[in-house]
C-alpha cells in the first residue's frame, strides 16, 4: 500500500492567477515554505530541480516531469528504484470554480517496499510541507487576485 497525501483547497482567485503562482518557479522563495527553489521547463521527460524543506532539514531534490497540461495540471516523479523498491508521484491540479474561484488539488504518493524507510523518519515533515505549500499558495494567489 502506498503512502498518500491528498490536499485540496478553494482559492478566491481565478484559475489563471493560481496557475501563474504555481508555475512562477522563480518566486517560490518568496512564498513557498516547502519548496524554496524550483527550476523546470515543465516539458515531459525534463528534470524538475527543487530545494525542499523537511522540518529542520533542507535537501536538493531532482525528479522528472511526467505530464503538463498548461493551465490545468502538472506532475512529476522520482526515477523508480530498481525491483519496485521505491517510486513516487506528485501532481498539482487547478480547476476553475466560476470566474473568480479555483480548486487546487495536491497529490503525493510514495510506494514500493522501501517506502517505510522514507516515510518513517520523514512522514510528518512531508504532511506538514505539503499542507504548508497548499496554504501558502492560497494566500499568495488571493493576495494577487
TORKOL-4160 file (C-alpha; in steps of 0.2 Angstrom, whole numbers, padded with zeros to 4 digits, m for minus):
145
<pt num="1" X="0000" Y="0000" Z="0000"/>
<pt num="2" X="0007" Y="0017" Z="m0005"/>
<pt num="3" X="0009" Y="0032" Z="0007"/>
<pt num="4" X="m0003" Y="0045" Z="0000"/>
<pt num="5" X="m0005" Y="0064" Z="0005"/>
<pt num="6" X="m0020" Y="0072" Z="m0004"/>
<pt num="7" X="m0025" Y="0090" Z="0000"/>
<pt num="8" X="m0037" Y="0102" Z="m0009"/>
<pt num="9" X="m0042" Y="0120" Z="m0006"/>
<pt num="10" X="m0054" Y="0133" Z="m0013"/>
<pt num="11" X="m0045" Y="0149" Z="m0018"/>
<pt num="12" X="m0054" Y="0165" Z="m0021"/>
<pt num="13" X="m0044" Y="0169" Z="m0037"/>
<pt num="14" X="m0046" Y="0164" Z="m0055"/>
<pt num="15" X="m0038" Y="0148" Z="m0061"/>
<pt num="16" X="m0026" Y="0159" Z="m0072"/>
<pt num="17" X="m0019" Y="0168" Z="m0056"/>
<pt num="18" X="m0017" Y="0151" Z="m0047"/>
<pt num="19" X="m0008" Y="0143" Z="m0061"/>
<pt num="20" X="0003" Y="0158" Z="m0063"/>
<pt num="21" X="0008" Y="0157" Z="m0045"/>
<pt num="22" X="0010" Y="0139" Z="m0046"/>
<pt num="23" X="0022" Y="0139" Z="m0061"/>
<pt num="24" X="0031" Y="0155" Z="m0057"/>
<pt num="25" X="0046" Y="0145" Z="m0050"/>
<pt num="26" X="0057" Y="0160" Z="m0049"/>
<pt num="27" X="0046" Y="0167" Z="m0034"/>
<pt num="28" X="0045" Y="0151" Z="m0024"/>
<pt num="29" X="0057" Y="0158" Z="m0011"/>
<pt num="30" X="0045" Y="0172" Z="m0008"/>
<pt num="31" X="0030" Y="0162" Z="m0003"/>
<pt num="32" X="0033" Y="0143" Z="m0003"/>
<pt num="33" X="0038" Y="0137" Z="0014"/>
<pt num="34" X="0041" Y="0119" Z="0007"/>
<pt num="35" X="0050" Y="0121" Z="m0009"/>
<pt num="36" X="0060" Y="0137" Z="m0008"/>
<pt num="37" X="0069" Y="0135" Z="m0025"/>
<pt num="38" X="0062" Y="0126" Z="m0041"/>
<pt num="39" X="0068" Y="0126" Z="m0059"/>
<pt num="40" X="0060" Y="0116" Z="m0074"/>
<pt num="41" X="0053" Y="0119" Z="m0091"/>
<pt num="42" X="0038" Y="0108" Z="m0087"/>
<pt num="43" X="0042" Y="0098" Z="m0103"/>
<pt num="44" X="0038" Y="0080" Z="m0100"/>
<pt num="45" X="0054" Y="0070" Z="m0098"/>
<pt num="46" X="0063" Y="0085" Z="m0092"/>
<pt num="47" X="0070" Y="0087" Z="m0074"/>
<pt num="48" X="0062" Y="0097" Z="m0060"/>
<pt num="49" X="0076" Y="0103" Z="m0048"/>
<pt num="50" X="0070" Y="0108" Z="m0031"/>
<pt num="51" X="0076" Y="0114" Z="m0014"/>
<pt num="52" X="0064" Y="0105" Z="m0001"/>
<pt num="53" X="0062" Y="0109" Z="0017"/>
<pt num="54" X="0058" Y="0094" Z="0028"/>
<pt num="55" X="0057" Y="0101" Z="0045"/>
<pt num="56" X="0074" Y="0107" Z="0051"/>
<pt num="57" X="0082" Y="0098" Z="0036"/>
<pt num="58" X="0084" Y="0105" Z="0018"/>
<pt num="59" X="0089" Y="0095" Z="0003"/>
<pt num="60" X="0091" Y="0096" Z="m0015"/>
<pt num="61" X="0079" Y="0085" Z="m0025"/>
<pt num="62" X="0078" Y="0081" Z="m0043"/>
<pt num="63" X="0063" Y="0072" Z="m0051"/>
<pt num="64" X="0056" Y="0071" Z="m0069"/>
<pt num="65" X="0041" Y="0079" Z="m0077"/>
<pt num="66" X="0028" Y="0066" Z="m0081"/>
<pt num="67" X="0014" Y="0077" Z="m0088"/>
<pt num="68" X="0009" Y="0095" Z="m0091"/>
<pt num="69" X="m0007" Y="0102" Z="m0097"/>
<pt num="70" X="m0004" Y="0121" Z="m0096"/>
<pt num="71" X="m0017" Y="0130" Z="m0085"/>
<pt num="72" X="m0023" Y="0113" Z="m0078"/>
<pt num="73" X="m0010" Y="0101" Z="m0071"/>
<pt num="74" X="0007" Y="0096" Z="m0070"/>
<pt num="75" X="0015" Y="0080" Z="m0062"/>
<pt num="76" X="0032" Y="0073" Z="m0059"/>
<pt num="77" X="0040" Y="0058" Z="m0051"/>
<pt num="78" X="0057" Y="0051" Z="m0045"/>
<pt num="79" X="0066" Y="0039" Z="m0055"/>
<pt num="80" X="0060" Y="0022" Z="m0049"/>
<pt num="81" X="0072" Y="0012" Z="m0038"/>
<pt num="82" X="0075" Y="m0005" Z="m0046"/>
<pt num="83" X="0065" Y="m0020" Z="m0041"/>
<pt num="84" X="0050" Y="m0009" Z="m0036"/>
<pt num="85" X="0059" Y="m0004" Z="m0021"/>
<pt num="86" X="0053" Y="0015" Z="m0022"/>
<pt num="87" X="0043" Y="0026" Z="m0033"/>
<pt num="88" X="0034" Y="0042" Z="m0032"/>
<pt num="89" X="0021" Y="0053" Z="m0040"/>
<pt num="90" X="0017" Y="0072" Z="m0036"/>
<pt num="91" X="0004" Y="0081" Z="m0045"/>
<pt num="92" X="m0004" Y="0099" Z="m0045"/>
<pt num="93" X="m0021" Y="0102" Z="m0052"/>
<pt num="94" X="m0030" Y="0118" Z="m0055"/>
<pt num="95" X="m0049" Y="0118" Z="m0058"/>
<pt num="96" X="m0060" Y="0134" Z="m0061"/>
<pt num="97" X="m0075" Y="0136" Z="m0049"/>
<pt num="98" X="m0084" Y="0150" Z="m0059"/>
<pt num="99" X="m0075" Y="0166" Z="m0065"/>
<pt num="100" X="m0066" Y="0170" Z="m0048"/>
<pt num="101" X="m0064" Y="0154" Z="m0039"/>
<pt num="102" X="m0052" Y="0139" Z="m0041"/>
<pt num="103" X="m0050" Y="0122" Z="m0033"/>
<pt num="104" X="m0032" Y="0117" Z="m0031"/>
<pt num="105" X="m0028" Y="0099" Z="m0028"/>
<pt num="106" X="m0011" Y="0092" Z="m0022"/>
<pt num="107" X="m0007" Y="0074" Z="m0023"/>
<pt num="108" X="0008" Y="0064" Z="m0017"/>
<pt num="109" X="0011" Y="0046" Z="m0017"/>
<pt num="110" X="0026" Y="0035" Z="m0012"/>
<pt num="111" X="0026" Y="0017" Z="m0015"/>
<pt num="112" X="0037" Y="0002" Z="m0015"/>
<pt num="113" X="0044" Y="m0010" Z="m0002"/>
<pt num="114" X="0056" Y="0003" Z="0004"/>
<pt num="115" X="0043" Y="0017" Z="0007"/>
<pt num="116" X="0043" Y="0014" Z="0026"/>
<pt num="117" X="0062" Y="0019" Z="0026"/>
<pt num="118" X="0057" Y="0036" Z="0019"/>
<pt num="119" X="0040" Y="0039" Z="0027"/>
<pt num="120" X="0045" Y="0033" Z="0045"/>
<pt num="121" X="0058" Y="0047" Z="0048"/>
<pt num="122" X="0050" Y="0060" Z="0036"/>
<pt num="123" X="0031" Y="0056" Z="0035"/>
<pt num="124" X="0026" Y="0070" Z="0047"/>
<pt num="125" X="0038" Y="0083" Z="0039"/>
<pt num="126" X="0030" Y="0078" Z="0022"/>
<pt num="127" X="0012" Y="0081" Z="0028"/>
<pt num="128" X="0017" Y="0097" Z="0036"/>
<pt num="129" X="0027" Y="0103" Z="0020"/>
<pt num="130" X="0013" Y="0099" Z="0008"/>
<pt num="131" X="0000" Y="0107" Z="0019"/>
<pt num="132" X="0011" Y="0122" Z="0021"/>
<pt num="133" X="0013" Y="0124" Z="0002"/>
<pt num="134" X="m0006" Y="0122" Z="m0001"/>
<pt num="135" X="m0010" Y="0136" Z="0012"/>
<pt num="136" X="0004" Y="0147" Z="0006"/>
<pt num="137" X="m0002" Y="0145" Z="m0012"/>
<pt num="138" X="m0020" Y="0150" Z="m0007"/>
<pt num="139" X="m0013" Y="0166" Z="0002"/>
<pt num="140" X="m0002" Y="0171" Z="m0012"/>
<pt num="141" X="m0015" Y="0169" Z="m0026"/>
<pt num="142" X="m0028" Y="0178" Z="m0016"/>
<pt num="143" X="m0016" Y="0192" Z="m0012"/>
<pt num="144" X="m0013" Y="0194" Z="m0031"/>
<pt num="145" X="m0031" Y="0192" Z="m0037"/>
